[in-house]
Amino acid sequence: MLRSFFIGLSTNKPFRSFSERSAVGQRVSRRFVAGMSVGEAVDVAVKLNAEGIDVSLDSLGESVTERAQAEHSAAIYHQLLDAIAERGLQANVSVKLTQMGMEMDPAFAEAIVANIVEHAAYIKSFVRIDMEGSEYTEATIAMTERIHARSPGAVGTVLQAYLHRTAADVERLLAQGIRIRLCKGAYKEPATIAFPEKSAVDANYVTLMKRLVTSGVFCGIATHDEAIVEQMRAFVTAQKVDKRAFEFQMLYGVRRDLQRKLVAEGYGVRCYVPFGTEWYPYFMRRLAERPANVIFLAKNFFRN
Ligand SMILES: Cc1cc2nc3c(=O)[nH]c(=O)nc-3n(C[C@H](O)[C@H](O)[C@H](O)COP(=O)(O)OP(=O)(O)OC[C@H]3O[C@@H](n4cnc5c(N)ncnc54)[C@H](O)[C@@H]3O)c2cc1C
């Protein structure tokens, strides 16, 4: 119930604009958001790289409704790629299609994203197209396929284990050598298309994760679920899968202990580092995943 409450709140416009502007909101958001500017995000990436953790930089924003806004979002991604090249960061970028104008004009969004991917290919980095709500699943996959055909290996996308269609999508993308990040899924989806029970989502995740790490295509296992991480460790050992045939991916500010432990064990770990002034929907989805975070945040807030 709390999950639905926070996911509902994530789309509340008045509360969003109040929160994003307030000093208190910006302070609280620091738990999951690396800062407001490119410079702050790059500083965090440098620190994580020094600990052996790779990074995916995400300039926060979604549901853009004007071309100029989408172009502004894209310009930030070009700045990030320049910074990655200049500072020699072990980093790539994660992009949301609705931030690039997908809702308004899909062809326009595709042109913008294809440019970002070309830039990433030029500096030997990579663009991950995040997966949003199910109204965009097919369009996101199809766009990734088209851009991959032009810039092979420089773009990949995300599949969500809560969707029934995902097993087929895994095969579809693997057949083309497209890199997949597997996550459980962060949006509210109806039972007609998604597994409503957490146990079914987790079971599907484990089946698909095993398929991915033995596929020969480098993939991202994006979860903080320690039981699943444990199953992965056991599977990798039993099947003699190379620890570098995949990477674990986790969010900034979540399970830092586990991220460090996996690095020490020789696994690849990539931390998803979001930043920017439009942090509200992302932040609310993080609270939805773990409502106990609200208590944690409140305690820290009053302690400071
Ligand atoms: C790198 C990365 C990229 C992602 N990209 C996408 C995407 O493109 N599209 C999409 O729909 N979703 C994305 N997600 C979110 C994902 O779908 C889940 O909503 C989220 O990861 C929580 O699921 P979980 O696998 O960690 O397992 P859960 O079963 O939700 O959680 C397992 C345990 O992890 C810990 N945990 C989980 N979330 C939190 C949190 N917010 N704060 C503190 N502890 C927590 C808790 O200990 C919890 O018990 C991404 C997640 C990661 C890690």
The ligand as an ORCA input file, in Angstrom:
! r2SCAN-3c Opt
* xyz 0 1
  C      21.363      0.455    -11.322
  C      19.867      0.420    -11.323
  C      19.187      0.910    -12.401
  C      17.786      0.848    -12.458
  N      17.132      1.257    -13.576
  C      15.795      1.091    -13.659
  C      15.085      1.362    -14.867
  O      15.654      1.769    -15.882
  N      13.744      1.168    -14.871
  C      13.069      0.706    -13.759
  O      11.865      0.495    -13.829
  N      13.721      0.470    -12.600
  C      15.051      0.651    -12.524
  N      15.691      0.363    -11.345
  C      14.909      0.155    -10.099
  C      14.495     -1.287     -9.911
  O      13.530     -1.633    -10.876
  C      13.928     -1.525     -8.507
  O      12.808     -0.721     -8.308
  C      14.912     -1.268     -7.392
  O      16.227     -1.639     -7.741
  C      14.529     -2.055     -6.131
  O      14.562     -3.425     -6.409
  P      15.691     -4.419     -5.834
  O      16.100     -5.288     -6.961
  O      16.788     -3.671     -5.209
  O      14.922     -5.372     -4.857
  P      13.861     -5.131     -3.687
  O      13.235     -6.460     -3.470
  O      12.990     -3.957     -3.942
  O      14.793     -4.788     -2.476
  C      15.702     -5.727     -1.910
  C      16.438     -5.074     -0.774
  O      17.271     -4.042     -1.299
  C      17.307     -2.936     -0.432
  N      16.711     -1.777     -1.131
  C      16.016     -1.784     -2.290
  N      15.653     -0.545     -2.650
  C      16.122      0.263     -1.690
  C      16.069      1.656     -1.476
  N      15.456      2.488     -2.330
  N      16.652      2.139     -0.355
  C      17.290      1.332      0.518
  N      17.361     -0.002      0.368
  C      16.793     -0.527     -0.712
  C      16.516     -3.318      0.782
  O      17.401     -3.912      1.715
  C      15.557     -4.359      0.251
  O      15.087     -5.228      1.225
  C      17.087      0.350    -11.313
  C      17.771     -0.161    -10.232
  C      19.139     -0.147    -10.211
  C      19.845     -0.736     -9.047
*
